[in-house]
């Protein structure tokens, strides 16, 4: 058995005595095989007087009926290759001897076994919208068996396509696609013989669309807003994340917050809405905008503005002094523990800036360490959960002038039986204001002091004393303040009272003199005791400093 190419030639031998194989003596019925190997063809019963030297096999397609020789040789079987699957072919055979070829045998038709379908043509993709596309394909050559189904693969990555359709249809609708996205697809036909090869990969791109929905819409706290114009009572701050632009650049955002027209903002990811009503709840949603239109609205969030902060109270000065000012405001201190309002008191410093003095719920505050006869500026504001209210107007309060300090007890010296001299310490002028003194005395059983001297001197000689009568003396300093309309006297506290008894002078002893001397001695001893105490304290302090230096520095 051997193969014969389609262009093989028949061999002829001349012999005059021989005859061609007769028609009745043609080859027996030709046997062909689709799936099994046939037996050899039986030679004709009559060879025409000359042995058969070869056979000629011709084949034709049923559709064309054009015969061509596919084998010539002495074998009684052959294999015909390069046939198409699922096709019907017609074969006929004839024998030859020295005289030539005899007649053809009867035709034998045989169909080859079916094969998988051919490769499909590339599918056609039509994008109906940014999220919807329709895919079409044609029926391929089935190779002897009808196509039972088609496999459509689809994906956004060429090497990772997935089968999205299996069926007998010639089209499929792809839904839920992403706008402005490249997709890849291919199709394959299947029959009983198997699956054919995939078609060539087709690339398509969905058109651009409006932006995607805005995500992560949320409110922002007051601390996160860096704007001096933000007020939690009339403003609401929000933030969001930029969505996918779907192939067209995002130009801005539209914020819907209720009854009013939506607010359009630029390419930002945060914004605060102003001019709102205090203590009001708003439903807020947002959508992105591009050249193709507005995207879908985001989810809705509810935000509420805070109540308006309270107005500032009236500030008053309850008590004036030379170094302190006691300020008060509001309705009093009875509500301090239950009042939810906090107060912020501020004072202007020497640089013209207001500094904080007090922050809390109380309604009074005492400002200390001030300078006498000096004007100070104050302002106050009230605060609650809504925030800080506006600052009040500026209030100006002036400290008073200081009164002179208390003088030490005056010293008394007896001059004679009816006269004594009183002396006291001297004070320096206070900020240019002169100091005068007022000396008072209370004699015997009197219940009130009487002024016996007023002036700038630091001593006074009092006469007209009665014998054996007790006198009490005291002295105070007076500051004469220079005012626009004149002067004002500021009287300081009186000194301690000093007693003096006027007695007649006797030669051996002088009772009055002794009394004065005893008083002076007691006063001197008192001064000496003070000096001793100061010296002792200084010594103790020096020893303590030396010990600290010894312990911490030397060691």
C-alpha positions as CSV (number, residue, x, y, z in Angstrom):
1,X,0.0,0.0,0.0
2,X,1.3,3.5,-0.9
3,X,0.1,7.0,-1.2
4,X,-0.2,8.6,-4.6
5,X,-0.1,12.3,-5.1
6,X,-3.0,14.0,-6.9
7,X,-0.8,14.5,-10.0
8,X,0.3,10.9,-10.4
9,X,0.4,9.5,-14.0
10,X,-0.8,6.0,-15.3
11,X,1.7,3.6,-16.8
12,X,0.9,1.9,-20.2
13,X,2.5,-1.2,-22.0
14,X,1.7,-2.2,-25.6
15,X,0.9,-5.9,-26.5
16,X,-1.2,-6.6,-29.6
17,X,-2.5,-10.0,-28.5
18,X,-3.9,-8.9,-25.2
19,X,-7.3,-7.4,-24.6
20,X,-8.5,-4.8,-22.2
21,X,-10.3,-5.9,-19.1
22,X,-13.9,-6.1,-20.1
23,X,-16.7,-4.1,-18.6
24,X,-18.1,-7.1,-16.9
25,X,-14.8,-8.0,-15.6
26,X,-14.2,-4.6,-13.9
27,X,-12.9,-4.3,-10.4
28,X,-15.1,-5.4,-7.6
29,X,-16.8,-2.9,-5.5
30,X,-14.5,-0.3,-3.9
31,X,-14.3,-0.3,-0.2
32,X,-13.3,2.8,1.8
33,X,-13.0,3.4,5.4
34,X,-13.8,6.3,7.6
35,X,-12.9,5.0,11.0
36,X,-11.7,1.4,10.3
37,X,-9.1,-0.2,8.0
38,X,-10.8,-2.1,5.0
39,X,-9.6,-5.3,3.4
40,X,-7.9,-5.3,0.1
41,X,-9.9,-4.8,-3.2
42,X,-10.5,-8.0,-5.1
43,X,-9.0,-8.0,-8.6
44,X,-11.4,-8.4,-11.6
45,X,-12.4,-11.9,-12.6
46,X,-11.2,-11.4,-16.2
47,X,-7.8,-9.8,-16.9
48,X,-8.3,-9.8,-20.8
49,X,-5.5,-12.3,-21.4
50,X,-2.8,-10.2,-19.7
51,X,-2.0,-9.9,-16.0
52,X,-3.1,-6.7,-14.3
53,X,-0.2,-4.5,-13.7
54,X,-1.7,-1.6,-11.8
55,X,-4.8,0.1,-10.5
56,X,-5.9,3.7,-10.9
57,X,-8.0,5.4,-8.1
58,X,-9.8,8.6,-8.7
59,X,-11.6,10.8,-6.2
60,X,-14.0,13.7,-6.5
61,X,-15.9,15.9,-4.2
62,X,-19.7,15.5,-4.2
63,X,-20.2,19.3,-4.7
64,X,-17.9,19.6,-7.7
65,X,-18.0,16.1,-9.4
66,X,-14.5,16.7,-10.8
67,X,-12.5,13.5,-10.6
68,X,-8.8,13.4,-10.1
69,X,-6.4,10.4,-9.7
70,X,-5.2,10.0,-6.2
71,X,-3.4,6.7,-6.6
72,X,-1.8,4.5,-9.3
73,X,0.0,1.3,-8.5
74,X,-0.1,-2.4,-8.1
75,X,-1.3,-2.4,-4.5
76,X,-4.9,-3.2,-3.8
77,X,-5.3,-0.6,-1.1
78,X,-4.1,2.9,-0.4
79,X,-4.5,5.8,2.0
80,X,-5.8,9.2,0.8
81,X,-4.7,12.0,3.1
82,X,-5.3,15.8,3.4
83,X,-9.1,15.4,3.3
84,X,-11.4,17.8,4.9
85,X,-13.4,16.6,8.0
86,X,-17.1,16.1,7.6
87,X,-16.9,16.1,3.8
88,X,-18.4,13.6,1.4
89,X,-16.1,12.2,-1.3
90,X,-16.7,9.9,-4.3
91,X,-14.2,7.3,-5.3
92,X,-13.9,5.0,-8.4
93,X,-11.3,2.4,-9.4
94,X,-10.0,0.9,-12.7
95,X,-7.4,-1.8,-13.5
96,X,-4.8,-1.8,-16.2
97,X,-2.7,-4.4,-18.1
98,X,-0.4,-4.3,-21.0
99,X,-3.3,-3.3,-23.2
100,X,-4.3,-0.3,-21.0
101,X,-6.9,0.6,-18.4
102,X,-10.3,-1.1,-18.2
103,X,-13.6,0.5,-17.3
104,X,-14.2,2.3,-13.9
105,X,-15.9,0.5,-11.1
106,X,-19.1,1.8,-9.5
107,X,-18.8,5.0,-7.4
108,X,-18.3,4.7,-3.7
109,X,-19.3,7.8,-1.6
110,X,-17.9,8.2,1.9
111,X,-18.0,11.0,4.4
112,X,-15.0,11.8,6.6
113,X,-15.4,12.0,10.3
114,X,-16.4,15.5,11.7
115,X,-13.8,17.8,13.2
116,X,-14.0,20.8,15.6
117,X,-15.3,24.0,14.1
118,X,-13.0,26.4,12.3
119,X,-11.7,29.6,14.0
120,X,-14.5,32.2,14.3
121,X,-14.0,35.6,12.7
122,X,-13.3,38.4,15.2
123,X,-16.5,39.4,17.0
124,X,-18.0,42.9,16.5
125,X,-18.5,45.1,19.6
126,X,-20.9,48.0,19.6
127,X,-20.9,50.2,22.7
128,X,-24.5,51.3,23.3
129,X,-23.6,53.5,26.3
130,X,-20.7,54.0,28.8
131,X,-21.8,50.9,30.7
132,X,-23.4,48.7,28.1
133,X,-22.0,47.0,25.0
134,X,-23.4,44.4,22.5
135,X,-21.1,41.7,21.0
136,X,-21.9,39.9,17.6
137,X,-20.2,37.0,15.9
138,X,-20.7,34.8,12.8
139,X,-21.1,31.0,12.4
140,X,-17.8,29.4,11.4
141,X,-17.3,26.4,9.2
142,X,-18.6,23.5,11.3
143,X,-16.4,20.7,9.7
144,X,-19.2,18.2,9.6
145,X,-21.0,18.7,12.8
146,X,-23.3,21.5,13.8
147,X,-22.0,24.1,16.3
148,X,-23.6,23.3,19.7
149,X,-22.5,26.4,21.6
150,X,-20.3,29.4,21.6
151,X,-17.9,30.6,24.3
152,X,-17.4,34.4,24.8
153,X,-14.5,35.5,26.9
154,X,-14.4,39.1,28.2
155,X,-12.0,41.1,30.5
156,X,-10.3,44.3,31.1
157,X,-6.8,42.6,31.0
158,X,-5.9,40.8,27.8
159,X,-4.3,37.8,29.6
160,X,-7.0,37.5,32.2
161,X,-10.2,37.2,30.3
162,X,-13.1,35.1,31.7
163,X,-15.9,33.2,30.0
164,X,-19.0,35.4,30.3
165,X,-21.3,33.6,28.0
166,X,-21.9,30.0,26.9
167,X,-24.8,29.3,24.5
168,X,-26.1,28.9,20.9
169,X,-26.8,32.6,20.3
170,X,-24.8,34.8,18.0
171,X,-24.8,37.9,20.2
172,X,-24.6,38.9,23.8
173,X,-25.2,42.0,25.8
174,X,-22.5,43.1,28.3
175,X,-23.8,45.2,31.1
176,X,-22.4,46.9,34.1
177,X,-19.2,48.1,32.4
178,X,-17.0,50.9,33.5
179,X,-16.9,54.1,31.5
180,X,-13.7,55.0,29.6
181,X,-12.3,51.5,30.2
182,X,-10.5,49.3,27.7
183,X,-11.9,45.7,27.4
184,X,-10.8,42.6,25.5
185,X,-12.9,39.8,24.0
186,X,-12.8,36.7,21.8
187,X,-15.2,33.9,20.8
188,X,-14.9,30.2,20.2
189,X,-17.3,27.6,18.6
190,X,-17.9,24.1,19.9
191,X,-19.4,21.0,18.4
192,X,-19.4,17.3,19.2
193,X,-15.9,16.9,17.9
194,X,-14.6,19.5,20.3
195,X,-13.9,23.2,20.6
196,X,-12.4,25.2,17.8
197,X,-9.7,27.8,18.2
198,X,-10.5,31.2,19.7
199,X,-10.9,34.1,17.3
200,X,-8.5,37.0,17.3
201,X,-8.8,39.3,20.3
202,X,-10.9,42.3,19.8
203,X,-10.1,45.5,21.7
204,X,-12.8,48.0,22.5
205,X,-13.1,51.1,24.8
206,X,-16.3,52.3,26.5
207,X,-17.0,56.0,26.0
208,X,-16.5,58.6,28.8
209,X,-19.3,59.3,31.1
210,X,-20.4,61.5,34.0
211,X,-18.3,61.1,37.2
212,X,-18.9,58.2,39.6
213,X,-20.7,58.7,42.9
214,X,-18.9,60.7,45.6
215,X,-17.8,58.6,48.5
216,X,-16.8,59.2,52.2
217,X,-18.9,62.3,52.6
218,X,-18.7,63.4,56.3
219,X,-18.8,66.3,58.6
220,X,-15.7,68.0,60.0
221,X,-15.2,69.3,63.5
222,X,-14.6,72.9,64.3
223,X,-10.9,72.3,65.2
224,X,-10.3,71.0,61.6
225,X,-11.4,74.2,59.9
226,X,-8.7,76.7,59.4
227,X,-10.7,79.8,58.7
228,X,-11.4,82.9,60.8
229,X,-14.8,83.3,59.2
230,X,-16.1,79.9,60.3
231,X,-18.8,79.9,62.9
232,X,-20.4,76.7,64.2
233,X,-23.7,78.4,64.6
234,X,-24.1,79.5,61.0
235,X,-21.6,77.2,59.2
236,X,-21.3,73.4,58.5
237,X,-18.0,71.9,57.3
238,X,-17.9,68.8,55.2
239,X,-15.2,66.7,53.4
240,X,-15.3,64.0,50.8
241,X,-13.0,61.8,48.5
242,X,-12.6,62.5,44.8
243,X,-14.5,59.9,42.8
244,X,-13.5,58.3,39.5
245,X,-13.8,60.8,36.6
246,X,-14.9,58.2,34.1
247,X,-12.7,59.5,31.3
248,X,-13.5,63.2,31.7
249,X,-11.8,65.5,34.1
250,X,-13.9,66.6,37.2
251,X,-14.6,70.3,37.0
252,X,-16.3,70.8,40.4
253,X,-19.0,69.6,42.8
254,X,-22.6,70.5,43.5
255,X,-23.6,70.5,47.2
256,X,-27.3,70.1,48.0
257,X,-28.3,71.0,51.6
258,X,-32.0,71.4,51.5
259,X,-34.4,74.2,50.6
260,X,-31.9,76.6,48.9
261,X,-30.2,76.2,45.6
262,X,-27.2,73.8,45.5
263,X,-23.8,75.3,46.0
264,X,-21.3,74.8,43.2
265,X,-17.6,74.6,44.3
266,X,-14.4,73.9,42.3
267,X,-11.8,71.1,42.4
268,X,-11.7,70.8,46.2
269,X,-12.3,68.0,48.6
270,X,-13.6,70.0,51.6
271,X,-15.9,73.0,52.0
272,X,-17.9,74.8,54.7
273,X,-21.4,76.0,54.0
274,X,-22.1,79.4,55.5
275,X,-25.2,81.7,56.1
276,X,-27.1,78.9,57.8
277,X,-29.7,79.1,60.5
278,X,-28.5,78.4,64.1
279,X,-29.6,75.3,65.9
280,X,-31.0,73.7,62.6
281,X,-30.5,70.3,61.1
282,X,-29.6,70.0,57.4
283,X,-29.6,67.0,55.0
284,X,-26.5,67.3,52.9
285,X,-25.5,65.4,49.7
286,X,-23.0,66.0,46.9
287,X,-22.4,65.1,43.3
288,X,-19.4,65.6,41.0
289,X,-19.5,67.5,37.7
290,X,-17.5,67.1,34.5
291,X,-18.0,68.2,30.9
292,X,-20.5,65.4,30.3
293,X,-22.8,66.4,33.1
294,X,-23.4,65.7,36.8
295,X,-22.8,62.3,38.4
296,X,-25.2,60.6,40.8
297,X,-25.7,62.1,44.3
298,X,-23.8,60.7,47.2
299,X,-25.5,59.3,50.3
300,X,-27.1,61.9,52.5
301,X,-25.7,62.9,55.9
302,X,-27.4,64.9,58.6
303,X,-25.5,67.8,60.3
304,X,-26.8,70.3,62.8
305,X,-25.6,73.9,63.4
306,X,-25.0,74.9,67.0
307,X,-27.0,77.5,68.8
308,X,-25.8,81.1,68.8
309,X,-23.2,82.0,71.5
310,X,-24.5,84.3,74.2
311,X,-24.1,88.0,74.1
312,X,-21.5,89.6,76.4
313,X,-22.7,90.7,79.9
314,X,-22.3,94.3,81.2
315,X,-19.1,94.7,83.1
316,X,-19.0,96.9,86.2
317,X,-16.4,97.7,89.0
318,X,-17.8,97.0,92.4
319,X,-14.9,98.0,94.6
320,X,-12.1,100.5,93.7
321,X,-8.8,100.6,95.5
322,X,-5.2,101.8,94.8
323,X,-3.9,98.3,93.8
324,X,-7.0,96.2,93.2
325,X,-10.3,96.4,91.2
326,X,-13.2,94.1,92.0
327,X,-15.2,93.5,88.8
328,X,-18.6,92.0,88.5
329,X,-20.9,91.0,85.6
330,X,-24.0,89.0,84.9
331,X,-26.8,88.2,87.3
332,X,-24.6,87.5,90.3
333,X,-22.7,84.5,91.9
334,X,-25.8,82.6,92.9
335,X,-25.9,80.8,89.6
336,X,-22.2,80.2,89.3
337,X,-22.4,76.5,90.0
338,X,-25.4,75.7,87.8
339,X,-24.9,78.2,84.9
340,X,-23.6,76.5,81.8
341,X,-22.2,79.8,80.5
342,X,-18.5,80.4,80.9
343,X,-17.1,83.9,80.9
344,X,-13.8,85.1,79.5
345,X,-12.4,88.3,81.1
346,X,-9.5,90.1,79.3
347,X,-7.4,93.1,80.2
348,X,-5.2,95.3,77.9
349,X,-1.5,95.0,78.7
350,X,1.2,97.7,78.3
351,X,1.7,96.7,74.6
352,X,-1.9,97.3,73.8
353,X,-2.9,93.6,73.5
354,X,-5.7,92.1,75.5
355,X,-4.6,89.2,77.7
356,X,-6.7,86.6,79.5
357,X,-7.4,87.2,83.2
358,X,-10.1,84.8,84.0
359,X,-12.1,82.0,82.3
360,X,-14.9,80.3,84.2
361,X,-18.5,80.4,85.5
362,X,-18.1,83.0,88.3
363,X,-19.6,86.5,88.1
364,X,-16.9,88.4,90.0
365,X,-13.1,88.7,89.8
366,X,-10.6,90.7,91.7
367,X,-7.8,92.2,89.7
368,X,-4.7,92.6,91.9
369,X,-1.1,94.1,91.7
370,X,-2.3,97.2,89.9
371,X,-0.7,100.6,90.0
372,X,-2.4,103.5,91.9
373,X,-4.2,106.1,89.9
374,X,-3.9,104.2,86.6
375,X,-6.6,103.5,84.1
376,X,-7.1,100.0,82.8
377,X,-9.1,98.6,79.9
378,X,-11.2,95.5,80.2
379,X,-13.5,93.5,77.9
380,X,-15.5,90.3,78.4
381,X,-17.2,87.6,76.4
382,X,-19.6,84.8,77.2
383,X,-19.1,81.2,76.0
384,X,-21.3,78.1,75.9
385,X,-21.4,74.8,74.0
386,X,-22.1,76.9,70.8
387,X,-18.8,78.6,71.1
388,X,-17.4,82.0,72.1
389,X,-19.7,84.9,71.8
390,X,-18.6,88.4,70.6
391,X,-16.4,90.6,72.7
392,X,-18.0,93.3,74.7
393,X,-17.1,97.0,74.3
394,X,-14.0,98.2,76.1
395,X,-14.6,99.3,79.8
396,X,-12.1,101.6,81.5
397,X,-11.7,101.6,85.2
398,X,-9.2,103.6,87.2
399,X,-7.5,102.7,90.5
400,X,-7.6,105.2,93.3
401,X,-4.6,106.9,94.9
402,X,-3.0,105.2,97.8
403,X,-3.5,106.6,101.3
404,X,-0.4,107.2,103.4
405,X,0.9,104.4,105.6
406,X,0.2,104.2,109.3
407,X,2.7,106.1,111.4
408,X,4.5,104.7,114.4
409,X,3.4,105.8,117.8
410,X,4.5,109.3,118.5
411,X,7.1,110.2,121.1
412,X,6.3,112.6,124.0
413,X,8.7,114.6,126.0
414,X,7.7,116.7,129.1
415,X,8.7,120.3,128.8
416,X,7.2,121.6,132.0
417,X,4.2,121.0,134.2
418,X,1.8,122.3,131.7
419,X,3.6,121.6,128.4
420,X,4.8,118.6,126.4
421,X,6.4,118.1,123.0
422,X,5.1,115.4,120.6
423,X,7.2,114.2,117.6
424,X,6.5,111.6,114.9
425,X,8.2,110.1,111.9
426,X,8.3,111.8,108.6
427,X,7.0,110.4,105.3
428,X,8.3,111.3,101.8
429,X,6.0,112.9,99.3
430,X,3.9,110.3,97.3
431,X,4.3,110.8,93.6
432,X,4.7,114.5,94.0
433,X,1.8,114.9,96.4
434,X,2.8,116.6,99.7
435,X,2.3,115.0,103.0
436,X,0.8,116.8,106.1
437,X,0.0,115.4,109.5
438,X,-3.0,115.5,111.8
439,X,-2.3,115.2,115.6
440,X,-5.2,114.4,117.9
441,X,-5.6,114.3,121.7
442,X,-8.2,112.9,124.0
443,X,-8.0,114.3,127.6
444,X,-9.3,112.8,130.8
445,X,-12.7,111.3,130.5
446,X,-13.5,112.7,127.0
447,X,-14.9,110.1,124.6
448,X,-13.7,111.7,121.4
449,X,-10.3,112.8,120.0
450,X,-9.8,116.4,119.1
451,X,-7.4,117.7,116.5
452,X,-4.8,120.0,118.0
453,X,-2.5,120.2,114.9
454,X,-2.7,119.8,111.2
455,X,0.3,120.7,109.0
456,X,3.5,119.6,107.4
457,X,5.7,119.7,110.6
458,X,6.8,116.6,112.3
459,X,6.6,117.9,115.9
460,X,4.2,119.9,118.0
461,X,4.4,121.5,121.5
462,X,1.1,121.2,123.3
463,X,0.5,123.5,126.3
464,X,-2.2,124.1,128.8
465,X,-2.0,120.7,130.3
466,X,-3.8,120.1,133.6
467,X,-1.9,118.4,136.5
468,X,-2.6,114.8,137.2
469,X,-4.7,114.4,134.1
470,X,-4.3,111.6,131.6
471,X,-3.9,112.5,127.9
472,X,-3.9,110.2,124.9
473,X,-2.2,111.2,121.6
474,X,-2.3,109.8,118.1
475,X,-1.2,111.0,114.7
476,X,-1.9,110.2,111.0
477,X,-0.5,111.2,107.7
478,X,-2.6,113.1,105.1
479,X,-1.8,113.0,101.3
480,X,-2.8,116.2,99.6
481,X,-3.7,115.1,96.0
482,X,-3.5,117.7,93.4
483,X,-6.8,117.6,91.4
484,X,-8.0,119.7,88.5
485,X,-10.6,121.4,90.6
486,X,-8.4,121.8,93.7
487,X,-6.9,119.3,96.0
488,X,-8.2,116.2,97.8
489,X,-7.0,115.0,101.2
490,X,-6.4,111.2,101.5
491,X,-6.2,110.5,105.2
492,X,-4.1,107.5,106.3
493,X,-4.7,105.3,109.3
494,X,-3.9,106.7,112.8
495,X,-1.0,105.5,114.8
496,X,-1.3,103.6,118.0
497,X,-2.3,105.8,121.0
498,X,0.3,107.0,123.5
499,X,-0.7,108.0,127.1
500,X,0.8,110.9,129.0
501,X,0.1,112.1,132.6
502,X,1.0,115.6,133.5
503,X,2.3,115.8,137.2
504,X,3.9,118.5,139.3
505,X,7.7,118.5,139.4
506,X,9.2,117.6,142.9
507,X,12.9,118.2,143.9
508,X,13.8,114.6,144.8
509,X,12.1,113.0,142.0
510,X,10.0,114.1,139.2
511,X,7.2,111.8,138.6
512,X,6.3,113.4,135.3
513,X,9.9,113.2,134.2
514,X,10.1,109.6,135.3
515,X,7.0,108.7,133.4
516,X,8.3,110.3,130.2
517,X,11.7,108.6,130.7
518,X,10.1,105.2,131.3
519,X,8.0,105.6,128.1
520,X,11.1,106.5,126.1
521,X,13.1,103.6,127.6
522,X,10.3,101.2,126.7
523,X,10.3,102.6,123.2
524,X,14.1,102.2,123.0
525,X,14.0,98.7,124.2
526,X,11.3,97.8,121.7
527,X,13.6,99.1,118.9
528,X,16.5,97.2,120.2
529,X,14.5,94.0,120.3
530,X,13.4,94.5,116.7
531,X,17.0,94.9,115.6
532,X,18.1,91.8,117.5
533,X,15.4,89.7,115.9
534,X,16.4,90.9,112.4
535,X,20.1,90.2,113.2
536,X,19.2,86.7,114.4
537,X,17.2,85.9,111.3
538,X,20.0,87.1,109.1
539,X,22.5,84.8,110.9
540,X,20.2,81.8,110.6
541,X,19.7,82.5,106.9
542,X,23.5,82.8,106.3
543,X,24.1,79.5,108.0
544,X,21.4,77.8,105.9
545,X,22.9,79.2,102.7
546,X,26.4,78.0,103.7
547,X,25.0,74.5,104.4
548,X,23.3,74.3,101.0
549,X,26.5,75.3,99.2
550,X,28.5,72.8,101.2
551,X,26.1,70.0,100.5
552,X,25.2,70.5,96.9
553,X,28.2,72.3,95.4
554,X,31.3,71.0,97.1
555,X,30.2,67.4,97.7
